[in-house]
Amino acid sequence: MAKARCCRELAAVQPRCRCEALRLFMDGVGELRGCPREAQRAAAAALMAAGECDLRGGSGETERCYWPWLVGDGDVPVY
């Protein structure tokens, strides 16, 4: 139920803005006991995939959000 709601809300966001919307949302989510922030961000990044919400990003393809700091290509930003 929560995932379906999340997918509906994300579908209402312009495709080119979806990954940024997810990133901003995750920055506002607090730590959950037993679920490290990195795991939460990885799950959020995968929401665009065909097996999850099946949404298109700015490139027009169903994809995973790519955040360099998520895959070790940069430092985790501090906002």
mmCIF file of the N, C-alpha and C atoms, coordinates in Angstrom:
data_MODEL
# 
_entry.id   MODEL 
# 
loop_
_atom_site.group_PDB 
_atom_site.id 
_atom_site.type_symbol 
_atom_site.label_atom_id 
_atom_site.label_alt_id 
_atom_site.label_comp_id 
_atom_site.label_asym_id 
_atom_site.label_entity_id 
_atom_site.label_seq_id 
_atom_site.pdbx_PDB_ins_code 
_atom_site.Cartn_x 
_atom_site.Cartn_y 
_atom_site.Cartn_z 
_atom_site.occupancy 
_atom_site.B_iso_or_equiv 
_atom_site.pdbx_formal_charge 
_atom_site.auth_seq_id 
_atom_site.auth_comp_id 
_atom_site.auth_asym_id 
_atom_site.auth_atom_id 
_atom_site.pdbx_PDB_model_num 
ATOM 1   N N  . MET A 1 1  ? 0.814  -1.182 0.000   1.00 0.00 ? 1  MET A N  1 
ATOM 2   C CA . MET A 1 1  ? 0.000  0.000  0.000   1.00 0.00 ? 1  MET A CA 1 
ATOM 3   C C  . MET A 1 1  ? 0.870  1.264  0.000   1.00 0.00 ? 1  MET A C  1 
ATOM 4   N N  . ALA A 1 2  ? 1.888  1.314  0.851   1.00 0.00 ? 2  ALA A N  1 
ATOM 5   C CA . ALA A 1 2  ? 2.761  2.485  0.904   1.00 0.00 ? 2  ALA A CA 1 
ATOM 6   C C  . ALA A 1 2  ? 3.544  2.633  -0.402  1.00 0.00 ? 2  ALA A C  1 
ATOM 7   N N  . LYS A 1 3  ? 4.004  1.507  -0.956  1.00 0.00 ? 3  LYS A N  1 
ATOM 8   C CA . LYS A 1 3  ? 4.758  1.560  -2.208  1.00 0.00 ? 3  LYS A CA 1 
ATOM 9   C C  . LYS A 1 3  ? 3.868  2.060  -3.337  1.00 0.00 ? 3  LYS A C  1 
ATOM 10  N N  . ALA A 1 4  ? 2.630  1.588  -3.407  1.00 0.00 ? 4  ALA A N  1 
ATOM 11  C CA . ALA A 1 4  ? 1.711  2.029  -4.458  1.00 0.00 ? 4  ALA A CA 1 
ATOM 12  C C  . ALA A 1 4  ? 1.472  3.532  -4.362  1.00 0.00 ? 4  ALA A C  1 
ATOM 13  N N  . ARG A 1 5  ? 1.317  4.032  -3.145  1.00 0.00 ? 5  ARG A N  1 
ATOM 14  C CA . ARG A 1 5  ? 1.109  5.472  -2.952  1.00 0.00 ? 5  ARG A CA 1 
ATOM 15  C C  . ARG A 1 5  ? 2.346  6.236  -3.396  1.00 0.00 ? 5  ARG A C  1 
ATOM 16  N N  . CYS A 1 6  ? 3.514  5.756  -3.016  1.00 0.00 ? 6  CYS A N  1 
ATOM 17  C CA . CYS A 1 6  ? 4.767  6.393  -3.407  1.00 0.00 ? 6  CYS A CA 1 
ATOM 18  C C  . CYS A 1 6  ? 4.896  6.425  -4.929  1.00 0.00 ? 6  CYS A C  1 
ATOM 19  N N  . CYS A 1 7  ? 4.588  5.316  -5.586  1.00 0.00 ? 7  CYS A N  1 
ATOM 20  C CA . CYS A 1 7  ? 4.672  5.244  -7.049  1.00 0.00 ? 7  CYS A CA 1 
ATOM 21  C C  . CYS A 1 7  ? 3.703  6.224  -7.704  1.00 0.00 ? 7  CYS A C  1 
ATOM 22  N N  . ARG A 1 8  ? 2.490  6.326  -7.176  1.00 0.00 ? 8  ARG A N  1 
ATOM 23  C CA . ARG A 1 8  ? 1.507  7.278  -7.724  1.00 0.00 ? 8  ARG A CA 1 
ATOM 24  C C  . ARG A 1 8  ? 2.001  8.715  -7.587  1.00 0.00 ? 8  ARG A C  1 
ATOM 25  N N  . GLU A 1 9  ? 2.520  9.045  -6.414  1.00 0.00 ? 9  GLU A N  1 
ATOM 26  C CA . GLU A 1 9  ? 3.010  10.405 -6.190  1.00 0.00 ? 9  GLU A CA 1 
ATOM 27  C C  . GLU A 1 9  ? 4.218  10.705 -7.068  1.00 0.00 ? 9  GLU A C  1 
ATOM 28  N N  . LEU A 1 10 ? 5.102  9.741  -7.234  1.00 0.00 ? 10 LEU A N  1 
ATOM 29  C CA . LEU A 1 10 ? 6.275  9.931  -8.074  1.00 0.00 ? 10 LEU A CA 1 
ATOM 30  C C  . LEU A 1 10 ? 5.883  10.047 -9.549  1.00 0.00 ? 10 LEU A C  1 
ATOM 31  N N  . ALA A 1 11 ? 4.857  9.326  -9.959  1.00 0.00 ? 11 ALA A N  1 
ATOM 32  C CA . ALA A 1 11 ? 4.380  9.398  -11.347 1.00 0.00 ? 11 ALA A CA 1 
ATOM 33  C C  . ALA A 1 11 ? 3.845  10.787 -11.684 1.00 0.00 ? 11 ALA A C  1 
ATOM 34  N N  . ALA A 1 12 ? 3.379  11.526 -10.678 1.00 0.00 ? 12 ALA A N  1 
ATOM 35  C CA . ALA A 1 12 ? 2.838  12.868 -10.900 1.00 0.00 ? 12 ALA A CA 1 
ATOM 36  C C  . ALA A 1 12 ? 3.943  13.909 -11.100 1.00 0.00 ? 12 ALA A C  1 
ATOM 37  N N  . VAL A 1 13 ? 5.180  13.552 -10.801 1.00 0.00 ? 13 VAL A N  1 
ATOM 38  C CA . VAL A 1 13 ? 6.324  14.454 -10.959 1.00 0.00 ? 13 VAL A CA 1 
ATOM 39  C C  . VAL A 1 13 ? 6.831  14.349 -12.394 1.00 0.00 ? 13 VAL A C  1 
ATOM 40  N N  . GLN A 1 14 ? 7.243  15.479 -12.973 1.00 0.00 ? 14 GLN A N  1 
ATOM 41  C CA . GLN A 1 14 ? 7.786  15.454 -14.332 1.00 0.00 ? 14 GLN A CA 1 
ATOM 42  C C  . GLN A 1 14 ? 8.953  14.468 -14.395 1.00 0.00 ? 14 GLN A C  1 
ATOM 43  N N  . PRO A 1 15 ? 9.032  13.670 -15.476 1.00 0.00 ? 15 PRO A N  1 
ATOM 44  C CA . PRO A 1 15 ? 10.088 12.652 -15.581 1.00 0.00 ? 15 PRO A CA 1 
ATOM 45  C C  . PRO A 1 15 ? 11.493 13.176 -15.315 1.00 0.00 ? 15 PRO A C  1 
ATOM 46  N N  . ARG A 1 16 ? 11.816 14.350 -15.825 1.00 0.00 ? 16 ARG A N  1 
ATOM 47  C CA . ARG A 1 16 ? 13.174 14.875 -15.651 1.00 0.00 ? 16 ARG A CA 1 
ATOM 48  C C  . ARG A 1 16 ? 13.473 15.268 -14.208 1.00 0.00 ? 16 ARG A C  1 
ATOM 49  N N  . CYS A 1 17 ? 12.436 15.352 -13.370 1.00 0.00 ? 17 CYS A N  1 
ATOM 50  C CA . CYS A 1 17 ? 12.607 15.781 -11.974 1.00 0.00 ? 17 CYS A CA 1 
ATOM 51  C C  . CYS A 1 17 ? 12.476 14.641 -10.969 1.00 0.00 ? 17 CYS A C  1 
ATOM 52  N N  . ARG A 1 18 ? 12.165 13.444 -11.423 1.00 0.00 ? 18 ARG A N  1 
ATOM 53  C CA . ARG A 1 18 ? 11.853 12.344 -10.498 1.00 0.00 ? 18 ARG A CA 1 
ATOM 54  C C  . ARG A 1 18 ? 13.019 11.943 -9.604  1.00 0.00 ? 18 ARG A C  1 
ATOM 55  N N  . CYS A 1 19 ? 14.194 11.790 -10.158 1.00 0.00 ? 19 CYS A N  1 
ATOM 56  C CA . CYS A 1 19 ? 15.335 11.375 -9.328  1.00 0.00 ? 19 CYS A CA 1 
ATOM 57  C C  . CYS A 1 19 ? 15.682 12.453 -8.307  1.00 0.00 ? 19 CYS A C  1 
ATOM 58  N N  . GLU A 1 20 ? 15.612 13.705 -8.714  1.00 0.00 ? 20 GLU A N  1 
ATOM 59  C CA . GLU A 1 20 ? 15.892 14.790 -7.774  1.00 0.00 ? 20 GLU A CA 1 
ATOM 60  C C  . GLU A 1 20 ? 14.835 14.834 -6.678  1.00 0.00 ? 20 GLU A C  1 
ATOM 61  N N  . ALA A 1 21 ? 13.580 14.597 -7.031  1.00 0.00 ? 21 ALA A N  1 
ATOM 62  C CA . ALA A 1 21 ? 12.512 14.559 -6.025  1.00 0.00 ? 21 ALA A CA 1 
ATOM 63  C C  . ALA A 1 21 ? 12.759 13.437 -5.018  1.00 0.00 ? 21 ALA A C  1 
ATOM 64  N N  . LEU A 1 22 ? 13.173 12.279 -5.500  1.00 0.00 ? 22 LEU A N  1 
ATOM 65  C CA . LEU A 1 22 ? 13.495 11.168 -4.596  1.00 0.00 ? 22 LEU A CA 1 
ATOM 66  C C  . LEU A 1 22 ? 14.665 11.513 -3.683  1.00 0.00 ? 22 LEU A C  1 
ATOM 67  N N  . ARG A 1 23 ? 15.682 12.152 -4.249  1.00 0.00 ? 23 ARG A N  1 
ATOM 68  C CA . ARG A 1 23 ? 16.851 12.522 -3.445  1.00 0.00 ? 23 ARG A CA 1 
ATOM 69  C C  . ARG A 1 23 ? 16.455 13.492 -2.340  1.00 0.00 ? 23 ARG A C  1 
ATOM 70  N N  . LEU A 1 24 ? 15.667 14.504 -2.686  1.00 0.00 ? 24 LEU A N  1 
ATOM 71  C CA . LEU A 1 24 ? 15.231 15.480 -1.685  1.00 0.00 ? 24 LEU A CA 1 
ATOM 72  C C  . LEU A 1 24 ? 14.369 14.826 -0.618  1.00 0.00 ? 24 LEU A C  1 
ATOM 73  N N  . PHE A 1 25 ? 13.499 13.925 -1.031  1.00 0.00 ? 25 PHE A N  1 
ATOM 74  C CA . PHE A 1 25 ? 12.657 13.215 -0.070  1.00 0.00 ? 25 PHE A CA 1 
ATOM 75  C C  . PHE A 1 25 ? 13.519 12.411 0.900   1.00 0.00 ? 25 PHE A C  1 
ATOM 76  N N  . MET A 1 26 ? 14.490 11.683 0.368   1.00 0.00 ? 26 MET A N  1 
ATOM 77  C CA . MET A 1 26 ? 15.330 10.839 1.216   1.00 0.00 ? 26 MET A CA 1 
ATOM 78  C C  . MET A 1 26 ? 16.187 11.664 2.166   1.00 0.00 ? 26 MET A C  1 
ATOM 79  N N  . ASP A 1 27 ? 16.569 12.864 1.759   1.00 0.00 ? 27 ASP A N  1 
ATOM 80  C CA . ASP A 1 27 ? 17.343 13.723 2.656   1.00 0.00 ? 27 ASP A CA 1 
ATOM 81  C C  . ASP A 1 27 ? 16.520 14.151 3.860   1.00 0.00 ? 27 ASP A C  1 
ATOM 82  N N  . GLY A 1 28 ? 15.191 14.140 3.730   1.00 0.00 ? 28 GLY A N  1 
ATOM 83  C CA . GLY A 1 28 ? 14.317 14.524 4.835   1.00 0.00 ? 28 GLY A CA 1 
ATOM 84  C C  . GLY A 1 28 ? 13.902 13.367 5.721   1.00 0.00 ? 28 GLY A C  1 
ATOM 85  N N  . VAL A 1 29 ? 14.192 12.147 5.299   1.00 0.00 ? 29 VAL A N  1 
ATOM 86  C CA . VAL A 1 29 ? 13.813 10.961 6.073   1.00 0.00 ? 29 VAL A CA 1 
ATOM 87  C C  . VAL A 1 29 ? 14.886 10.697 7.127   1.00 0.00 ? 29 VAL A C  1 
ATOM 88  N N  . GLY A 1 30 ? 14.468 10.463 8.336   1.00 0.00 ? 30 GLY A N  1 
ATOM 89  C CA . GLY A 1 30 ? 15.422 10.201 9.413   1.00 0.00 ? 30 GLY A CA 1 
ATOM 90  C C  . GLY A 1 30 ? 15.926 8.769  9.394   1.00 0.00 ? 30 GLY A C  1 
ATOM 91  N N  . GLU A 1 31 ? 16.897 8.516  10.231  1.00 0.00 ? 31 GLU A N  1 
ATOM 92  C CA . GLU A 1 31 ? 17.432 7.160  10.384  1.00 0.00 ? 31 GLU A CA 1 
ATOM 93  C C  . GLU A 1 31 ? 16.350 6.239  10.932  1.00 0.00 ? 31 GLU A C  1 
ATOM 94  N N  . LEU A 1 32 ? 16.280 5.056  10.401  1.00 0.00 ? 32 LEU A N  1 
ATOM 95  C CA . LEU A 1 32 ? 15.365 4.041  10.912  1.00 0.00 ? 32 LEU A CA 1 
ATOM 96  C C  . LEU A 1 32 ? 16.195 2.972  11.595  1.00 0.00 ? 32 LEU A C  1 
ATOM 97  N N  . ARG A 1 33 ? 15.782 2.561  12.764  1.00 0.00 ? 33 ARG A N  1 
ATOM 98  C CA . ARG A 1 33 ? 16.524 1.539  13.502  1.00 0.00 ? 33 ARG A CA 1 
ATOM 99  C C  . ARG A 1 33 ? 16.659 0.277  12.645  1.00 0.00 ? 33 ARG A C  1 
ATOM 100 N N  . GLY A 1 34 ? 17.873 -0.203 12.489  1.00 0.00 ? 34 GLY A N  1 
ATOM 101 C CA . GLY A 1 34 ? 18.123 -1.425 11.733  1.00 0.00 ? 34 GLY A CA 1 
ATOM 102 C C  . GLY A 1 34 ? 18.161 -1.237 10.227  1.00 0.00 ? 34 GLY A C  1 
ATOM 103 N N  . CYS A 1 35 ? 18.018 -0.005 9.754   1.00 0.00 ? 35 CYS A N  1 
ATOM 104 C CA . CYS A 1 35 ? 18.046 0.265  8.308   1.00 0.00 ? 35 CYS A CA 1 
ATOM 105 C C  . CYS A 1 35 ? 18.935 1.486  8.066   1.00 0.00 ? 35 CYS A C  1 
ATOM 106 N N  . PRO A 1 36 ? 20.205 1.253  7.769   1.00 0.00 ? 36 PRO A N  1 
ATOM 107 C CA . PRO A 1 36 ? 21.133 2.367  7.565   1.00 0.00 ? 36 PRO A CA 1 
ATOM 108 C C  . PRO A 1 36 ? 20.684 3.286  6.431   1.00 0.00 ? 36 PRO A C  1 
ATOM 109 N N  . ARG A 1 37 ? 21.051 4.533  6.539   1.00 0.00 ? 37 ARG A N  1 
ATOM 110 C CA . ARG A 1 37 ? 20.680 5.532  5.528   1.00 0.00 ? 37 ARG A CA 1 
ATOM 111 C C  . ARG A 1 37 ? 21.105 5.088  4.128   1.00 0.00 ? 37 ARG A C  1 
ATOM 112 N N  . GLU A 1 38 ? 22.263 4.469  3.989   1.00 0.00 ? 38 GLU A N  1 
ATOM 113 C CA . GLU A 1 38 ? 22.727 4.020  2.667   1.00 0.00 ? 38 GLU A CA 1 
ATOM 114 C C  . GLU A 1 38 ? 21.756 3.015  2.063   1.00 0.00 ? 38 GLU A C  1 
ATOM 115 N N  . ALA A 1 39 ? 21.227 2.119  2.877   1.00 0.00 ? 39 ALA A N  1 
ATOM 116 C CA . ALA A 1 39 ? 20.259 1.132  2.390   1.00 0.00 ? 39 ALA A CA 1 
ATOM 117 C C  . ALA A 1 39 ? 18.958 1.811  1.987   1.00 0.00 ? 39 ALA A C  1 
ATOM 118 N N  . GLN A 1 40 ? 18.540 2.818  2.745   1.00 0.00 ? 40 GLN A N  1 
ATOM 119 C CA . GLN A 1 40 ? 17.330 3.561  2.402   1.00 0.00 ? 40 GLN A CA 1 
ATOM 120 C C  . GLN A 1 40 ? 17.503 4.269  1.065   1.00 0.00 ? 40 GLN A C  1 
ATOM 121 N N  . ARG A 1 41 ? 18.656 4.903  0.879   1.00 0.00 ? 41 ARG A N  1 
ATOM 122 C CA . ARG A 1 41 ? 18.909 5.624  -0.374  1.00 0.00 ? 41 ARG A CA 1 
ATOM 123 C C  . ARG A 1 41 ? 18.999 4.664  -1.556  1.00 0.00 ? 41 ARG A C  1 
ATOM 124 N N  . ALA A 1 42 ? 19.609 3.514  -1.361  1.00 0.00 ? 42 ALA A N  1 
ATOM 125 C CA . ALA A 1 42 ? 19.706 2.526  -2.441  1.00 0.00 ? 42 ALA A CA 1 
ATOM 126 C C  . ALA A 1 42 ? 18.317 2.041  -2.850  1.00 0.00 ? 42 ALA A C  1 
ATOM 127 N N  . ALA A 1 43 ? 17.446 1.836  -1.874  1.00 0.00 ? 43 ALA A N  1 
ATOM 128 C CA . ALA A 1 43 ? 16.071 1.412  -2.176  1.00 0.00 ? 43 ALA A CA 1 
ATOM 129 C C  . ALA A 1 43 ? 15.338 2.508  -2.934  1.00 0.00 ? 43 ALA A C  1 
ATOM 130 N N  . ALA A 1 44 ? 15.514 3.755  -2.534  1.00 0.00 ? 44 ALA A N  1 
ATOM 131 C CA . ALA A 1 44 ? 14.858 4.869  -3.221  1.00 0.00 ? 44 ALA A CA 1 
ATOM 132 C C  . ALA A 1 44 ? 15.365 4.997  -4.654  1.00 0.00 ? 44 ALA A C  1 
ATOM 133 N N  . ALA A 1 45 ? 16.664 4.827  -4.849  1.00 0.00 ? 45 ALA A N  1 
ATOM 134 C CA . ALA A 1 45 ? 17.248 4.940  -6.185  1.00 0.00 ? 45 ALA A CA 1 
ATOM 135 C C  . ALA A 1 45 ? 16.690 3.893  -7.140  1.00 0.00 ? 45 ALA A C  1 
ATOM 136 N N  . ALA A 1 46 ? 16.277 2.751  -6.603  1.00 0.00 ? 46 ALA A N  1 
ATOM 137 C CA . ALA A 1 46 ? 15.760 1.656  -7.432  1.00 0.00 ? 46 ALA A CA 1 
ATOM 138 C C  . ALA A 1 46 ? 14.275 1.788  -7.743  1.00 0.00 ? 46 ALA A C  1 
ATOM 139 N N  . LEU A 1 47 ? 13.581 2.750  -7.152  1.00 0.00 ? 47 LEU A N  1 
ATOM 140 C CA . LEU A 1 47 ? 12.131 2.864  -7.359  1.00 0.00 ? 47 LEU A CA 1 
ATOM 141 C C  . LEU A 1 47 ? 11.728 3.108  -8.806  1.00 0.00 ? 47 LEU A C  1 
ATOM 142 N N  . MET A 1 48 ? 12.598 3.683  -9.618  1.00 0.00 ? 48 MET A N  1 
ATOM 143 C CA . MET A 1 48 ? 12.258 3.963  -11.012 1.00 0.00 ? 48 MET A CA 1 
ATOM 144 C C  . MET A 1 48 ? 12.236 2.691  -11.864 1.00 0.00 ? 48 MET A C  1 
ATOM 145 N N  . ALA A 1 49 ? 12.867 1.634  -11.409 1.00 0.00 ? 49 ALA A N  1 
ATOM 146 C CA . ALA A 1 49 ? 13.048 0.412  -12.192 1.00 0.00 ? 49 ALA A CA 1 
ATOM 147 C C  . ALA A 1 49 ? 11.729 -0.250 -12.581 1.00 0.00 ? 49 ALA A C  1 
ATOM 148 N N  . ALA A 1 50 ? 11.785 -1.032 -13.652 1.00 0.00 ? 50 ALA A N  1 
ATOM 149 C CA . ALA A 1 50 ? 10.601 -1.725 -14.165 1.00 0.00 ? 50 ALA A CA 1 
ATOM 150 C C  . ALA A 1 50 ? 9.970  -2.631 -13.117 1.00 0.00 ? 50 ALA A C  1 
ATOM 151 N N  . GLY A 1 51 ? 10.762 -3.247 -12.268 1.00 0.00 ? 51 GLY A N  1 
ATOM 152 C CA . GLY A 1 51 ? 10.239 -4.146 -11.248 1.00 0.00 ? 51 GLY A CA 1 
ATOM 153 C C  . GLY A 1 51 ? 9.652  -3.431 -10.046 1.00 0.00 ? 51 GLY A C  1 
ATOM 154 N N  . GLU A 1 52 ? 9.782  -2.126 -9.996  1.00 0.00 ? 52 GLU A N  1 
ATOM 155 C CA . GLU A 1 52 ? 9.264  -1.345 -8.874  1.00 0.00 ? 52 GLU A CA 1 
ATOM 156 C C  . GLU A 1 52 ? 8.109  -0.465 -9.361  1.00 0.00 ? 52 GLU A C  1 
ATOM 157 N N  . CYS A 1 53 ? 8.378  0.835  -9.589  1.00 0.00 ? 53 CYS A N  1 
ATOM 158 C CA . CYS A 1 53 ? 7.315  1.752  -10.040 1.00 0.00 ? 53 CYS A CA 1 
ATOM 159 C C  . CYS A 1 53 ? 7.193  1.803  -11.560 1.00 0.00 ? 53 CYS A C  1 
ATOM 160 N N  . ASP A 1 54 ? 8.194  1.288  -12.283 1.00 0.00 ? 54 ASP A N  1 
ATOM 161 C CA . ASP A 1 54 ? 8.202  1.270  -13.750 1.00 0.00 ? 54 ASP A CA 1 
ATOM 162 C C  . ASP A 1 54 ? 7.977  2.663  -14.325 1.00 0.00 ? 54 ASP A C  1 
ATOM 163 N N  . LEU A 1 55 ? 8.805  3.606  -13.906 1.00 0.00 ? 55 LEU A N  1 
ATOM 164 C CA . LEU A 1 55 ? 8.685  4.988  -14.363 1.00 0.00 ? 55 LEU A CA 1 
ATOM 165 C C  . LEU A 1 55 ? 9.860  5.359  -15.246 1.00 0.00 ? 55 LEU A C  1 
ATOM 166 N N  . ARG A 1 56 ? 9.663  6.350  -16.053 1.00 0.00 ? 56 ARG A N  1 
ATOM 167 C CA . ARG A 1 56 ? 10.704 6.849  -16.939 1.00 0.00 ? 56 ARG A CA 1 
ATOM 168 C C  . ARG A 1 56 ? 11.363 8.056  -16.284 1.00 0.00 ? 56 ARG A C  1 
ATOM 169 N N  . GLY A 1 57 ? 12.665 8.162  -16.499 1.00 0.00 ? 57 GLY A N  1 
ATOM 170 C CA . GLY A 1 57 ? 13.406 9.314  -15.996 1.00 0.00 ? 57 GLY A CA 1 
ATOM 171 C C  . GLY A 1 57 ? 13.577 10.337 -17.099 1.00 0.00 ? 57 GLY A C  1 
ATOM 172 N N  . GLY A 1 58 ? 14.450 11.290 -16.875 1.00 0.00 ? 58 GLY A N  1 
ATOM 173 C CA . GLY A 1 58 ? 14.687 12.362 -17.834 1.00 0.00 ? 58 GLY A CA 1 
ATOM 174 C C  . GLY A 1 58 ? 15.200 11.875 -19.170 1.00 0.00 ? 58 GLY A C  1 
ATOM 175 N N  . SER A 1 59 ? 15.882 10.727 -19.205 1.00 0.00 ? 59 SER A N  1 
ATOM 176 C CA . SER A 1 59 ? 16.417 10.195 -20.460 1.00 0.00 ? 59 SER A CA 1 
ATOM 177 C C  . SER A 1 59 ? 15.365 9.429  -21.250 1.00 0.00 ? 59 SER A C  1 
ATOM 178 N N  . GLY A 1 60 ? 14.176 9.234  -20.652 1.00 0.00 ? 60 GLY A N  1 
ATOM 179 C CA . GLY A 1 60 ? 13.108 8.529  -21.339 1.00 0.00 ? 60 GLY A CA 1 
ATOM 180 C C  . GLY A 1 60 ? 13.127 7.028  -21.154 1.00 0.00 ? 60 GLY A C  1 
ATOM 181 N N  . GLU A 1 61 ? 14.097 6.519  -20.428 1.00 0.00 ? 61 GLU A N  1 
ATOM 182 C CA . GLU A 1 61 ? 14.188 5.076  -20.204 1.00 0.00 ? 61 GLU A CA 1 
ATOM 183 C C  . GLU A 1 61 ? 13.830 4.739  -18.763 1.00 0.00 ? 61 GLU A C  1 
ATOM 184 N N  . THR A 1 62 ? 13.266 3.539  -18.579 1.00 0.00 ? 62 THR A N  1 
ATOM 185 C CA . THR A 1 62 ? 13.051 3.062  -17.218 1.00 0.00 ? 62 THR A CA 1 
ATOM 186 C C  . THR A 1 62 ? 14.430 2.796  -16.651 1.00 0.00 ? 62 THR A C  1 
ATOM 187 N N  . GLU A 1 63 ? 14.697 3.332  -15.505 1.00 0.00 ? 63 GLU A N  1 
ATOM 188 C CA . GLU A 1 63 ? 16.058 3.251  -14.984 1.00 0.00 ? 63 GLU A CA 1 
ATOM 189 C C  . GLU A 1 63 ? 16.083 3.374  -13.474 1.00 0.00 ? 63 GLU A C  1 
ATOM 190 N N  . ARG A 1 64 ? 17.260 3.268  -12.974 1.00 0.00 ? 64 ARG A N  1 
ATOM 191 C CA . ARG A 1 64 ? 17.572 3.538  -11.580 1.00 0.00 ? 64 ARG A CA 1 
ATOM 192 C C  . ARG A 1 64 ? 18.093 4.957  -11.515 1.00 0.00 ? 64 ARG A C  1 
ATOM 193 N N  . CYS A 1 65 ? 17.804 5.654  -10.455 1.00 0.00 ? 65 CYS A N  1 
ATOM 194 C CA . CYS A 1 65 ? 18.408 6.976  -10.290 1.00 0.00 ? 65 CYS A CA 1 
ATOM 195 C C  . CYS A 1 65 ? 19.896 6.784  -10.034 1.00 0.00 ? 65 CYS A C  1 
ATOM 196 N N  . TYR A 1 66 ? 20.699 7.596  -10.660 1.00 0.00 ? 66 TYR A N  1 
ATOM 197 C CA . TYR A 1 66 ? 22.144 7.509  -10.467 1.00 0.00 ? 66 TYR A CA 1 
ATOM 198 C C  . TYR A 1 66 ? 22.588 8.694  -9.621  1.00 0.00 ? 66 TYR A C  1 
ATOM 199 N N  . TRP A 1 67 ? 23.026 8.387  -8.430  1.00 0.00 ? 67 TRP A N  1 
ATOM 200 C CA . TRP A 1 67 ? 23.589 9.392  -7.546  1.00 0.00 ? 67 TRP A CA 1 
ATOM 201 C C  . TRP A 1 67 ? 25.029 8.981  -7.308  1.00 0.00 ? 67 TRP A C  1 
ATOM 202 N N  . PRO A 1 68 ? 26.008 9.766  -7.786  1.00 0.00 ? 68 PRO A N  1 
ATOM 203 C CA . PRO A 1 68 ? 27.418 9.371  -7.684  1.00 0.00 ? 68 PRO A CA 1 
ATOM 204 C C  . PRO A 1 68 ? 27.834 8.929  -6.284  1.00 0.00 ? 68 PRO A C  1 
ATOM 205 N N  . TRP A 1 69 ? 27.388 9.615  -5.255  1.00 0.00 ? 69 TRP A N  1 
ATOM 206 C CA . TRP A 1 69 ? 27.774 9.261  -3.890  1.00 0.00 ? 69 TRP A CA 1 
ATOM 207 C C  . TRP A 1 69 ? 27.157 7.950  -3.440  1.00 0.00 ? 69 TRP A C  1 
ATOM 208 N N  . LEU A 1 70 ? 26.099 7.492  -4.124  1.00 0.00 ? 70 LEU A N  1 
ATOM 209 C CA . LEU A 1 70 ? 25.467 6.224  -3.763  1.00 0.00 ? 70 LEU A CA 1 
ATOM 210 C C  . LEU A 1 70 ? 26.331 5.043  -4.193  1.00 0.00 ? 70 LEU A C  1 
ATOM 211 N N  . VAL A 1 71 ? 27.033 5.211  -5.309  1.00 0.00 ? 71 VAL A N  1 
ATOM 212 C CA . VAL A 1 71 ? 27.840 4.111  -5.837  1.00 0.00 ? 71 VAL A CA 1 
ATOM 213 C C  . VAL A 1 71 ? 29.336 4.303  -5.593  1.00 0.00 ? 71 VAL A C  1 
ATOM 214 N N  . GLY A 1 72 ? 29.672 5.242  -4.742  1.00 0.00 ? 72 GLY A N  1 
ATOM 215 C CA . GLY A 1 72 ? 31.071 5.434  -4.375  1.00 0.00 ? 72 GLY A CA 1 
ATOM 216 C C  . GLY A 1 72 ? 31.864 6.328  -5.302  1.00 0.00 ? 72 GLY A C  1 
ATOM 217 N N  . ASP A 1 73 ? 31.187 7.081  -6.187  1.00 0.00 ? 73 ASP A N  1 
ATOM 218 C CA . ASP A 1 73 ? 31.896 7.969  -7.105  1.00 0.00 ? 73 ASP A CA 1 
ATOM 219 C C  . ASP A 1 73 ? 32.053 9.383  -6.550  1.00 0.00 ? 73 ASP A C  1 
ATOM 220 N N  . GLY A 1 74 ? 31.670 9.588  -5.329  1.00 0.00 ? 74 GLY A N  1 
ATOM 221 C CA . GLY A 1 74 ? 31.771 10.924 -4.750  1.00 0.00 ? 74 GLY A CA 1 
ATOM 222 C C  . GLY A 1 74 ? 31.368 10.904 -3.294  1.00 0.00 ? 74 GLY A C  1 
ATOM 223 N N  . ASP A 1 75 ? 31.550 12.025 -2.663  1.00 0.00 ? 75 ASP A N  1 
ATOM 224 C CA . ASP A 1 75 ? 31.192 12.134 -1.258  1.00 0.00 ? 75 ASP A CA 1 
ATOM 225 C C  . ASP A 1 75 ? 29.693 12.321 -1.106  1.00 0.00 ? 75 ASP A C  1 
ATOM 226 N N  . VAL A 1 76 ? 29.160 11.847 -0.007  1.00 0.00 ? 76 VAL A N  1 
ATOM 227 C CA . VAL A 1 76 ? 27.749 12.053 0.293   1.00 0.00 ? 76 VAL A CA 1 
ATOM 228 C C  . VAL A 1 76 ? 27.562 13.535 0.555   1.00 0.00 ? 76 VAL A C  1 
ATOM 229 N N  . PRO A 1 77 ? 26.649 14.187 -0.182  1.00 0.00 ? 77 PRO A N  1 
ATOM 230 C CA . PRO A 1 77 ? 26.463 15.622 0.022   1.00 0.00 ? 77 PRO A CA 1 
ATOM 231 C C  . PRO A 1 77 ? 25.833 15.913 1.381   1.00 0.00 ? 77 PRO A C  1 
ATOM 232 N N  . VAL A 1 78 ? 26.182 17.043 1.924   1.00 0.00 ? 78 VAL A N  1 
ATOM 233 C CA . VAL A 1 78 ? 25.590 17.496 3.180   1.00 0.00 ? 78 VAL A CA 1 
ATOM 234 C C  . VAL A 1 78 ? 24.774 18.731 2.852   1.00 0.00 ? 78 VAL A C  1 
ATOM 235 N N  . TYR A 1 79 ? 23.495 18.709 3.175   1.00 0.00 ? 79 TYR A N  1 
ATOM 236 C CA . TYR A 1 79 ? 22.610 19.834 2.866   1.00 0.00 ? 79 TYR A CA 1 
ATOM 237 C C  . TYR A 1 79 ? 22.154 20.504 4.132   1.00 0.00 ? 79 TYR A C  1 
# 
